[in-house]
Amino acid sequence: MENALKPAGLTLPQFSVMTMLAAYPGASGAELARLSLLTPQTMSVIVANLARLGMILRRPHAEHGRIQVIELSEAGHEVLARSKEAVRSAEAGLLADVTPEDEAIVRRWLVQIARLPL
């Protein structure tokens, strides 16, 4: 996946955060950290790098000024759309020799692993 994201200049963690922001616009850094199971410090670094790249916009929360809400910028939406297509293409290549039945088994297995208590 790293190679698929390289032309967009994104890392896999950055792509993941941008994907979450597309699903949860206006999330805070702490909310993103909880969603992604990363530490707030790690999320802060990822968010700062995305802001530096112009992929996101940060603004103070309307009621809680210390909290920053984060959204994709217009450029972020465009880069994310291109990146998703590149990732889909890479996934298709990885699954080329996998039967639909085996793919379903692997996906169910991954969901079960994700639900395991930490």
DSSP file (Angstrom, degrees, kcal/mol; ACC not computed):
  #  RESIDUE AA STRUCTURE BP1 BP2  ACC     N-H-->O    O-->H-N    N-H-->O    O-->H-N    TCO  KAPPA ALPHA  PHI   PSI    X-CA   Y-CA   Z-CA
    1    1 A M     >        0   0    0      0, 0.0     4,-2.0     0, 0.0     5,-0.2   0.000 360.0 360.0 360.0 -33.2    0.0    0.0    0.0
    2    2 A E  H  >  +     0   0    0      1,-0.2     4,-1.3     2,-0.2     8,-0.1   0.909 360.0  49.2 -57.0 -41.0    2.9    2.3    0.7
    3    3 A N  H  4 S+     0   0    0      1,-0.2    -1,-0.2     2,-0.2     3,-0.0   0.863 108.7  52.8 -66.6 -35.1    3.9    2.2   -3.0
    4    4 A A  H  4 S+     0   0    0      1,-0.2    -1,-0.2     2,-0.1     4,-0.2   0.840 114.5  42.4 -67.1 -32.4    0.3    2.9   -4.0
    5    5 A L  H >X>S+     0   0    0     -4,-2.0     5,-1.6     1,-0.2     3,-1.0   0.645  91.5  87.3 -88.4 -16.4    0.2    6.0   -1.8
    6    6 A K  G ><5S+     0   0    0     -4,-1.3     3,-1.6     1,-0.3    -1,-0.2   0.873  81.7  57.0 -55.7 -43.9    3.7    7.3   -2.7
    7    7 A P  G 345S+     0   0    0      0, 0.0    -1,-0.3     0, 0.0    -2,-0.1   0.833 108.2  49.2 -59.1 -29.3    2.6    9.3   -5.8
    8    8 A A  G <45S-     0   0    0     -3,-1.0    -2,-0.2    -4,-0.2     3,-0.1   0.568 113.7-121.0 -82.9  -8.9    0.2   11.3   -3.6
    9    9 A G  T <<5 +     0   0    0     -3,-1.6     2,-0.3    -4,-0.6    -3,-0.2   0.731  68.2 132.9  76.3  22.0    3.0   11.9   -1.0
   10   10 A L      < -     0   0    0     -5,-1.6    -1,-0.3    -8,-0.1     2,-0.2  -0.776  49.3-141.0-107.6 150.5    1.0   10.1    1.8
   11   11 A T     >  -     0   0    0     -2,-0.3     4,-2.5    -3,-0.1     5,-0.2  -0.608  34.4-106.3 -93.7 166.0    2.0    7.5    4.3
   12   12 A L  H  > S+     0   0    0     -2,-0.2     4,-2.5     1,-0.2     5,-0.2   0.914 121.5  50.5 -61.5 -43.4   -0.4    4.7    5.3
   13   13 A P  H  > S+     0   0    0      0, 0.0     4,-2.3     0, 0.0    -1,-0.2   0.907 110.9  49.6 -61.3 -38.9   -1.1    6.3    8.7
   14   14 A Q  H  > S+     0   0    0      2,-0.2     4,-2.6     1,-0.2    -2,-0.2   0.922 110.6  49.8 -64.3 -43.1   -1.9    9.7    6.9
   15   15 A F  H  X S+     0   0    0     -4,-2.5     4,-2.3     1,-0.2    -1,-0.2   0.911 110.5  50.8 -60.2 -42.9   -4.2    7.9    4.5
   16   16 A S  H  X S+     0   0    0     -4,-2.5     4,-2.1     2,-0.2    -2,-0.2   0.918 111.2  47.2 -62.0 -44.1   -6.0    6.2    7.3
   17   17 A V  H  X S+     0   0    0     -4,-2.3     4,-2.5     1,-0.2    -2,-0.2   0.913 111.9  50.1 -65.4 -42.4   -6.5    9.5    9.2
   18   18 A M  H  X S+     0   0    0     -4,-2.6     4,-1.8     1,-0.2    -1,-0.2   0.882 109.3  52.1 -63.6 -37.1   -7.8   11.2    6.1
   19   19 A T  H  X S+     0   0    0     -4,-2.3     4,-1.4     2,-0.2    -1,-0.2   0.903 110.3  48.6 -64.2 -41.1  -10.2    8.3    5.5
   20   20 A M  H  X S+     0   0    0     -4,-2.1     4,-2.7     1,-0.2    -2,-0.2   0.895 109.2  52.7 -64.9 -39.9  -11.5    8.7    9.0
   21   21 A L  H  < S+     0   0    0     -4,-2.5    51,-0.2     1,-0.2    -1,-0.2   0.835 105.1  55.0 -66.3 -31.7  -11.9   12.5    8.6
   22   22 A A  H  < S+     0   0    0     -4,-1.8    -1,-0.2     1,-0.2    -2,-0.2   0.875 115.8  38.8 -65.9 -35.4  -13.9   11.9    5.4
   23   23 A A  H  < S+     0   0    0     -4,-1.4    -2,-0.2     1,-0.2    -1,-0.2   0.802 130.2  29.5 -82.4 -31.4  -16.2    9.7    7.5
   24   24 A Y  S >< S-     0   0    0     -4,-2.7     3,-1.4    -5,-0.1    -1,-0.2  -0.555  78.8-171.9-129.4  66.5  -16.1   11.9   10.7
   25   25 A P  T 3  S+     0   0    0      0, 0.0    46,-0.2     0, 0.0    -3,-0.1  -0.326  73.6  27.9 -62.1 140.4  -15.6   15.5    9.6
   26   26 A G  T 3  S+     0   0    0     44,-2.0    45,-0.2     1,-0.3    -5,-0.1   0.566  84.6 150.5  86.4   8.7  -15.0   17.8   12.4
   27   27 A A  E <   -A   70   0A   0     -3,-1.4    43,-2.4    43,-0.6    -1,-0.3  -0.352  42.9-123.6 -68.9 154.8  -13.5   15.2   14.7
   28   28 A S  E  >  -A   69   0A   0     41,-0.2     4,-2.5     1,-0.1     5,-0.2  -0.501  24.7-106.5 -90.5 167.5  -10.9   16.3   17.2
   29   29 A G  H  > S+     0   0    0     39,-0.6     4,-2.4     1,-0.2     5,-0.1   0.888 122.1  52.3 -59.8 -39.5   -7.4   14.8   17.5
   30   30 A A  H  > S+     0   0    0      2,-0.2     4,-2.3     1,-0.2    -1,-0.2   0.904 109.3  49.1 -65.2 -40.8   -8.4   12.9   20.6
   31   31 A E  H  > S+     0   0    0      2,-0.2     4,-2.5     1,-0.2    -2,-0.2   0.915 111.4  49.3 -64.6 -42.0  -11.4   11.4   18.8
   32   32 A L  H  X S+     0   0    0     -4,-2.5     4,-2.1     2,-0.2     6,-0.2   0.900 109.4  52.5 -63.0 -40.0   -9.2   10.4   15.9
   33   33 A A  H  X>S+     0   0    0     -4,-2.4     5,-2.0     2,-0.2     4,-0.8   0.924 111.0  46.7 -61.7 -44.6   -6.7    8.8   18.2
   34   34 A R  H ><5S+     0   0    0     -4,-2.3     3,-0.7     1,-0.2    -2,-0.2   0.924 112.5  50.1 -63.3 -44.0   -9.4    6.8   19.9
   35   35 A L  H 3<5S+     0   0    0     -4,-2.5    -1,-0.2     1,-0.2    -2,-0.2   0.862 118.0  38.8 -61.7 -36.4  -10.9    5.7   16.6
   36   36 A S  H 3<5S-     0   0    0     -4,-2.1    -1,-0.2    -5,-0.2    -2,-0.2   0.448 106.2-122.3 -96.9  -0.7   -7.5    4.6   15.2
   37   37 A L  T <<5 +     0   0    0     -4,-0.8     2,-0.3    -3,-0.7    -3,-0.2   0.841  69.1 131.3  60.3  35.1   -6.2    3.1   18.5
   38   38 A L      < -     0   0    0     -5,-2.0    -1,-0.2    -6,-0.2    -2,-0.1  -0.750  64.6 -98.8-109.4 161.7   -3.2    5.4   18.4
   39   39 A T     >  -     0   0    0     -2,-0.3     4,-2.5     1,-0.1     5,-0.2  -0.464  31.2-117.0 -74.0 153.3   -1.9    7.6   21.2
   40   40 A P  H  > S+     0   0    0      0, 0.0     4,-2.3     0, 0.0    -1,-0.1   0.862 116.7  55.7 -56.6 -34.8   -2.9   11.2   21.2
   41   41 A Q  H  > S+     0   0    0      2,-0.2     4,-1.6     1,-0.2     5,-0.1   0.920 108.3  46.1 -65.4 -43.6    0.8   12.1   20.7
   42   42 A T  H  > S+     0   0    0      1,-0.2     4,-2.1     2,-0.2    -1,-0.2   0.921 113.1  49.8 -64.2 -43.6    1.1   10.0   17.6
   43   43 A M  H  X S+     0   0    0     -4,-2.5     4,-3.0     1,-0.2     5,-0.2   0.891 106.2  57.2 -62.5 -38.4   -2.1   11.4   16.2
   44   44 A S  H  X S+     0   0    0     -4,-2.3     4,-2.3    -5,-0.2    -1,-0.2   0.892 107.5  47.5 -59.3 -40.8   -0.8   14.9   16.9
   45   45 A V  H  X S+     0   0    0     -4,-1.6     4,-2.3     2,-0.2    -1,-0.2   0.923 113.1  47.8 -66.7 -44.5    2.2   14.3   14.8
   46   46 A I  H  X S+     0   0    0     -4,-2.1     4,-2.3     1,-0.2    -2,-0.2   0.930 113.7  47.4 -62.3 -45.6    0.2   12.8   11.9
   47   47 A V  H  X S+     0   0    0     -4,-3.0     4,-2.4     1,-0.2    -1,-0.2   0.902 110.6  51.9 -63.8 -42.2   -2.3   15.7   12.0
   48   48 A A  H  X S+     0   0    0     -4,-2.3     4,-2.3    -5,-0.2    -1,-0.2   0.910 110.9  48.0 -61.9 -41.8    0.5   18.3   12.1
   49   49 A N  H  X S+     0   0    0     -4,-2.3     4,-1.7     2,-0.2    -1,-0.2   0.896 111.2  49.9 -66.8 -39.3    2.1   16.7    9.0
   50   50 A L  H  <>S+     0   0    0     -4,-2.3     5,-2.6     2,-0.2     6,-0.7   0.884 111.0  49.9 -65.9 -37.4   -1.2   16.6    7.2
   51   51 A A  H ><5S+     0   0    0     -4,-2.4     3,-1.2     1,-0.2    -2,-0.2   0.913 108.4  52.5 -65.3 -42.5   -1.8   20.3    8.1
   52   52 A R  H 3<5S+     0   0    0     -4,-2.3    -1,-0.2     1,-0.3    -2,-0.2   0.852 109.3  50.2 -61.0 -35.0    1.7   21.2    6.8
   53   53 A L  T 3<5S-     0   0    0     -4,-1.7    -1,-0.3    -5,-0.1    -2,-0.2   0.537 115.8-117.4 -79.8  -7.4    0.9   19.4    3.5
   54   54 A G  T < 5S+     0   0    0     -3,-1.2    22,-0.4    -4,-0.4    21,-0.3   0.685  80.7 122.4  79.5  18.0   -2.4   21.4    3.2
   55   55 A M  S   <S+     0   0    0     -5,-2.6    18,-2.3    -6,-0.2     2,-0.3   0.708  70.4  32.3 -85.5 -21.3   -4.5   18.2    3.4
   56   56 A I  E     -B   72   0A   0     -6,-0.7     2,-0.4    16,-0.3    16,-0.2  -0.888  64.6-141.4-134.0 163.0   -6.5   19.3    6.5
   57   57 A L  E     -B   71   0A   0     14,-3.2    14,-2.4    -2,-0.3     2,-0.4  -0.979  15.5-161.3-122.1 138.7   -7.9   22.4    8.1
   58   58 A R  E     +B   70   0A   0     -2,-0.4    12,-0.2    12,-0.2    10,-0.0  -0.955  15.4 164.7-120.1 140.8   -8.0   22.9   11.9
   59   59 A R  E     -B   69   0A   0     10,-2.0    10,-3.1    -2,-0.4     3,-0.1  -0.985  42.6 -88.3-148.4 156.3  -10.1   25.4   13.8
   60   60 A P  E     -B   68   0A   0      0, 0.0     8,-0.2     0, 0.0     5,-0.2  -0.347  49.0-103.3 -65.2 144.6  -11.2   25.9   17.4
   61   61 A H        -     0   0    0      6,-3.1     6,-0.1     3,-0.7     7,-0.0  -0.412  29.5-121.6 -63.4 143.0  -14.3   24.1   18.6
   62   62 A A  S    S+     0   0    0      1,-0.2     3,-0.2    -2,-0.1    -1,-0.1   0.836 106.5  20.4 -59.6 -35.8  -17.2   26.4   18.8
   63   63 A E  S    S+     0   0    0      1,-0.2     2,-0.7     4,-0.0    -1,-0.2   0.748 126.5  47.6-105.6 -30.7  -17.8   25.7   22.6
   64   64 A H    >   -     0   0    0      1,-0.1     3,-2.0     3,-0.1    -3,-0.7  -0.806  66.5-170.3-118.1  88.8  -14.5   24.3   23.8
   65   65 A G  T 3  S+     0   0    0     -2,-0.7    -1,-0.1     1,-0.3    -4,-0.1   0.704  81.6  58.6 -55.6 -27.3  -11.8   26.7   22.4
   66   66 A R  T 3  S+     0   0    0     -6,-0.1     2,-0.4     2,-0.1    -1,-0.3   0.746  92.2  81.5 -76.6 -21.8   -8.9   24.4   23.4
   67   67 A I  S <  S-     0   0    0     -3,-2.0    -6,-3.1    -6,-0.1     2,-0.5  -0.688  71.9-150.0 -84.9 133.4  -10.2   21.6   21.3
   68   68 A Q  E     - B   0  60A   0     -2,-0.4   -39,-0.6    -8,-0.2     2,-0.4  -0.891   3.4-146.8-103.5 131.3   -9.5   21.8   17.6
   69   69 A V  E     -AB  28  59A   0    -10,-3.1   -10,-2.0    -2,-0.5     2,-0.4  -0.764  16.8-150.1 -93.4 145.3  -11.9   20.3   15.1
   70   70 A I  E     +AB  27  58A   0    -43,-2.4   -44,-2.0    -2,-0.4   -43,-0.6  -0.936  19.1 170.7-123.3 135.8  -10.2   18.9   12.0
   71   71 A E  E     - B   0  57A   0    -14,-2.4   -14,-3.2    -2,-0.4     2,-0.2  -0.959  38.8 -98.9-138.0 156.3  -11.6   18.6    8.5
   72   72 A L  E     - B   0  56A   0     -2,-0.3   -16,-0.3   -16,-0.2     2,-0.1  -0.540  38.1-132.8 -70.3 140.4  -10.2   17.7    5.1
   73   73 A S     >  -     0   0    0    -18,-2.3     4,-2.4    -2,-0.2     5,-0.2  -0.344  31.5 -98.0 -80.1 173.2   -9.3   20.7    3.0
   74   74 A E  H  > S+     0   0    0      1,-0.2     4,-2.0     2,-0.2     5,-0.1   0.931 130.0  48.5 -59.0 -44.4  -10.4   20.8   -0.7
   75   75 A A  H  > S+     0   0    0    -21,-0.3     4,-2.8     1,-0.2     5,-0.2   0.884 108.5  55.2 -61.9 -37.9   -7.0   19.6   -1.7
   76   76 A G  H  > S+     0   0    0    -22,-0.4     4,-2.6     1,-0.2    -2,-0.2   0.904 106.3  50.2 -62.1 -42.1   -7.3   16.8    1.0
   77   77 A H  H  X S+     0   0    0     -4,-2.4     4,-2.2     2,-0.2    -1,-0.2   0.915 112.8  47.4 -61.4 -42.4  -10.5   15.6   -0.5
   78   78 A E  H  X S+     0   0    0     -4,-2.0     4,-2.0     2,-0.2    -2,-0.2   0.932 114.0  45.5 -65.9 -45.9   -8.9   15.5   -4.0
   79   79 A V  H  X S+     0   0    0     -4,-2.8     4,-2.7     1,-0.2    -2,-0.2   0.896 112.2  52.6 -65.1 -39.9   -5.8   13.7   -2.8
   80   80 A L  H  X S+     0   0    0     -4,-2.6     4,-2.8    -5,-0.2    -1,-0.2   0.913 107.6  51.1 -63.0 -42.4   -7.9   11.2   -0.8
   81   81 A A  H  X S+     0   0    0     -4,-2.2     4,-1.6     1,-0.2    -1,-0.2   0.928 113.7  44.2 -61.3 -44.9  -10.1   10.4   -3.8
   82   82 A R  H  X S+     0   0    0     -4,-2.0     4,-2.0     1,-0.2    -1,-0.2   0.898 114.2  50.5 -65.4 -39.7   -7.0    9.7   -6.0
   83   83 A S  H  X S+     0   0    0     -4,-2.7     4,-2.6     1,-0.2    -2,-0.2   0.889 106.5  54.0 -67.3 -39.6   -5.4    7.7   -3.2
   84   84 A K  H  X S+     0   0    0     -4,-2.8     4,-2.7     1,-0.2    -1,-0.2   0.901 108.8  49.7 -61.3 -39.9   -8.5    5.6   -2.6
   85   85 A E  H  X S+     0   0    0     -4,-1.6     4,-2.2     2,-0.2    -1,-0.2   0.910 110.9  49.2 -64.9 -41.8   -8.4    4.6   -6.3
   86   86 A A  H  X S+     0   0    0     -4,-2.0     4,-2.2     2,-0.2    -2,-0.2   0.895 112.3  48.2 -63.5 -40.1   -4.7    3.7   -6.1
   87   87 A V  H  X S+     0   0    0     -4,-2.6     4,-2.9     2,-0.2    -2,-0.2   0.907 109.7  52.4 -67.6 -41.4   -5.4    1.6   -3.0
   88   88 A R  H  X S+     0   0    0     -4,-2.7     4,-2.5     1,-0.2    -2,-0.2   0.915 110.2  48.9 -58.8 -42.4   -8.3   -0.1   -4.7
   89   89 A S  H  X S+     0   0    0     -4,-2.2     4,-1.9     2,-0.2    -1,-0.2   0.911 111.6  48.5 -63.7 -42.9   -6.1   -0.9   -7.6
   90   90 A A  H  X S+     0   0    0     -4,-2.2     4,-2.1     2,-0.2    -2,-0.2   0.908 111.5  50.1 -64.3 -41.8   -3.4   -2.3   -5.3
   91   91 A E  H  X S+     0   0    0     -4,-2.9     4,-2.1     1,-0.2    -2,-0.2   0.905 107.5  54.0 -62.4 -41.3   -6.0   -4.4   -3.4
   92   92 A A  H  < S+     0   0    0     -4,-2.5     4,-0.5     1,-0.2    -1,-0.2   0.901 108.5  49.7 -60.5 -40.3   -7.3   -5.8   -6.7
   93   93 A G  H >< S+     0   0    0     -4,-1.9     3,-0.7     1,-0.2     4,-0.3   0.894 110.7  49.4 -64.0 -39.7   -3.8   -6.9   -7.6
   94   94 A L  H 3< S+     0   0    0     -4,-2.1     3,-0.4     1,-0.2    -1,-0.2   0.833 115.8  43.2 -67.5 -31.6   -3.3   -8.5   -4.2
   95   95 A L  T >< S+     0   0    0     -4,-2.1     3,-1.8     1,-0.2    -1,-0.2   0.385  81.6 104.9 -95.5   3.3   -6.6  -10.4   -4.6
   96   96 A A  T <  S+     0   0    0     -3,-0.7    -1,-0.2    -4,-0.5    -2,-0.1   0.845  89.6  35.3 -55.7 -37.5   -6.2  -11.4   -8.2
   97   97 A D  T 3  S+     0   0    0     -3,-0.4     2,-0.5    -4,-0.3    -1,-0.3   0.244  99.1  97.4-102.0  12.9   -5.4  -15.0   -7.4
   98   98 A V  S <  S-     0   0    0     -3,-1.8    -3,-0.0     4,-0.0    -4,-0.0  -0.875  72.6-127.4-105.0 131.3   -7.8  -15.3   -4.4
   99   99 A T     >  -     0   0    0     -2,-0.5     4,-2.6     1,-0.1     5,-0.2  -0.377  23.5-114.8 -70.9 154.6  -11.2  -16.8   -4.9
  100  100 A P  H  > S+     0   0    0      0, 0.0     4,-2.2     0, 0.0     5,-0.1   0.862 118.2  54.1 -56.7 -35.3  -14.2  -14.8   -3.7
  101  101 A E  H  > S+     0   0    0      2,-0.2     4,-1.9     1,-0.2     5,-0.1   0.936 109.7  45.5 -65.3 -46.0  -14.9  -17.5   -1.1
  102  102 A D  H  > S+     0   0    0      1,-0.2     4,-2.5     2,-0.2    -1,-0.2   0.886 111.0  53.9 -65.3 -37.9  -11.4  -17.3    0.3
  103  103 A E  H  X S+     0   0    0     -4,-2.6     4,-2.6     1,-0.2    -1,-0.2   0.922 107.7  50.4 -61.0 -43.1  -11.5  -13.5    0.3
  104  104 A A  H  X S+     0   0    0     -4,-2.2     4,-2.4     1,-0.2    -1,-0.2   0.895 110.3  50.3 -62.0 -39.7  -14.8  -13.6    2.3
  105  105 A I  H  X S+     0   0    0     -4,-1.9     4,-2.4     2,-0.2    -2,-0.2   0.934 111.7  47.2 -63.5 -46.5  -13.1  -16.0    4.8
  106  106 A V  H  X S+     0   0    0     -4,-2.5     4,-2.5     1,-0.2    -2,-0.2   0.910 112.1  49.9 -63.3 -42.4  -10.1  -13.7    5.2
  107  107 A R  H  X S+     0   0    0     -4,-2.6     4,-2.2     2,-0.2    -1,-0.2   0.913 111.3  48.3 -64.8 -41.9  -12.3  -10.6    5.7
  108  108 A R  H  X S+     0   0    0     -4,-2.4     4,-2.3     1,-0.2    -1,-0.2   0.918 111.4  51.3 -61.8 -41.9  -14.4  -12.4    8.3
  109  109 A W  H  X S+     0   0    0     -4,-2.4     4,-2.2     1,-0.2    -2,-0.2   0.909 109.3  49.7 -61.5 -44.1  -11.2  -13.5   10.1
  110  110 A L  H  X S+     0   0    0     -4,-2.5     4,-2.4     1,-0.2    -1,-0.2   0.884 109.9  50.8 -64.2 -38.6   -9.9   -9.9   10.1
  111  111 A V  H  X S+     0   0    0     -4,-2.2     4,-1.4     2,-0.2    -1,-0.2   0.914 109.7  50.8 -64.0 -42.0  -13.1   -8.6   11.5
  112  112 A Q  H  < S+     0   0    0     -4,-2.3     4,-0.4     1,-0.2    -2,-0.2   0.905 110.6  48.8 -62.2 -40.6  -13.0  -11.2   14.3
  113  113 A I  H >< S+     0   0    0     -4,-2.2     3,-1.3     1,-0.2    -1,-0.2   0.915 108.1  54.2 -65.5 -41.9   -9.4  -10.2   15.1
  114  114 A A  H 3< S+     0   0    0     -4,-2.4    -1,-0.2     1,-0.3    -2,-0.2   0.789 106.7  53.2 -63.2 -26.2  -10.4   -6.5   15.2
  115  115 A R  T 3< S+     0   0    0     -4,-1.4    -1,-0.3    -3,-0.2    -2,-0.2   0.534  81.6 113.9 -87.5  -5.8  -13.1   -7.3   17.7
  116  116 A L  S <  S-     0   0    0     -3,-1.3     2,-0.1    -4,-0.4    -3,-0.0  -0.384  77.4-106.2 -64.0 140.2  -10.8   -9.1   20.1
  117  117 A P              0   0    0      0, 0.0    -1,-0.1     0, 0.0    -2,-0.1  -0.401 360.0 360.0 -66.9 145.4  -10.4   -7.4   23.5
  118  118 A L              0   0    0     -2,-0.1    -2,-0.1    -3,-0.1    -3,-0.0   0.458 360.0 360.0 -82.5 360.0   -7.0   -5.6   23.9
